[in-house]
Amino acid sequence: MKVSYHGHSVIIIETGGKTILFDPFITGNGLTDLKVEDVKPDVIILTHGHGDHLGDTVELAKQHGSLVIGTAELAAYLGFQGVDNVHAMHIGGSYEFDFGKVKLTPAFHGSGFVTNDQQIIYLGMPAGVLFTAEGKTVYHAGDTALFSDMKLIGERHPIDLAFLPIGDNFTMGPEDAATAAEFLQAKQVVPMHYNTFPPIKQDPEQFVRMLKDGIGKILQPGQSVEL
């Protein structure tokens, strides 16, 4: 399994001949190395409906027929936008797909879309994602605060690689994310959701120094790890 990071909260997992794209915020993302026209996902997994996570989902899904996985409200909204290949899930639920197992975990955040005419469309609860394939588990925490049930997630689901937000302001900051890493007991931890905008400016090196020796790993956009 190849796992690559592409700025903000954009992650790509390649496994079993399939490309799984998480939170495809590409257009408007000054830190990503990706271009929309070059990305051809078989599957798109969404943690929540904010614009910097929903991103280019509609365009990509329509162009490539990608399966889009998200919470029920978010899946319904995408259906209204003409995305016809969706799989609705919800917090605590899991599903075994032919490319791997997806389980949605809690995340403490919000989820909605702001329209051009100043309306807010509620898009259900935010989520984290446990993705398991080839005997390995990747945890994408989504946008979240620190919460004590991360201990339970780590106890019940041995995690090989965890992506944790460290930007503060909208999510956990580095100190809380370091505690989250301790709760989760992941073998490797990669920071995400930082430096994209001024309010979430952080030093990832400082975060890694807070972690147990050897588990923290900074991935620059385009870099990857093999599990």
VENLINZI-V864691 format. One line per field, one symbol per residue. ss: DSSP state (H for helix, E for strand, - for the rest). phi: phi as a letter, one per 30 degrees, with the letter a starting at -180 (. if undefined). psi: psi as a letter, one per 40 degrees, with the letter a starting at -180 (. if undefined). A space follows every 50 residues. Layout:
BEGIN
ss: ???
phi: ???
psi: ???
END
This chain:
BEGIN
ss: -EEEE-----EEEEE--EEEEE-------------HHH----EEE----- HHHH--HHHHHHHH--EEEEEHHHHHHHHH-----EEEE----EEEE--E EEEEEE-----EEE-----EEE----EEEEEEE--EEEEE---------H HHHHHH----EEEEE-E-----EHHHHHHHHHHH---EEEEE-----HHH ---HHHHHH------E-------EEE-
phi: .cbbcbihbdbbccahiccccchddcdjcdcdcdbedccbddbbccdacd edbdhceddddddciddccadeddddeddddjdccbbdbaejdbaccdcl ccbccdbcabaabcddcicccdbiddbcbccbahibbcccdicaddbdde ddeddcbecdbccbdbdiicbecedddddeddddhddbbcdbhaidbedc dbcdddddddceejcdbccdejdbbcc
psi: hhhiifibfhihhhhfeihhhhgggdheheeieihdeehghdhhhhdaei deddbfdddddddefihhhaidddddddddeehegihhaiheiihhieei hhhhiihhaihihhidffihhhfaiiiihhhhifeihhhheahiihided dddddeghhdhhhhieeaceaiadddddddddddfidihhiifiedidef hihddddddeiihedhhhhiheiiih.
END
